[in-house]
């Protein structure tokens, strides 16, 4: 299955990459990006890899999430012909605020 990132997810990932680079340098940033892209590649072959996202369980669309590293989640949904990564969460943030930004 093809994986597509929404603009919101791309922005959130860019912010996370900037933070990791500024705080920890290029090597840590490179490892972080490897983990993110590896998780996205796993979703191509295993779309049901992540459990349903509890913060979004009341939504009409069934959202799932996979943890990347210890502090981030890829939030996605399975559509007819592709996987849509809708957001990239920093799990240290307020959970309700994270859930509110998902369309």
Buried (B, 14 or more C-beta within 10 A) or exposed (E): EEBBBBEBBEEBBEEBBEEBBEEEEEEEBEEBBEEBEEBBEBBEEEBEBBEEBEBBEEEEEEBBBBBBBEBBBBBBBBEEEBBBBBBBBEBEEEEEEBBEEBE
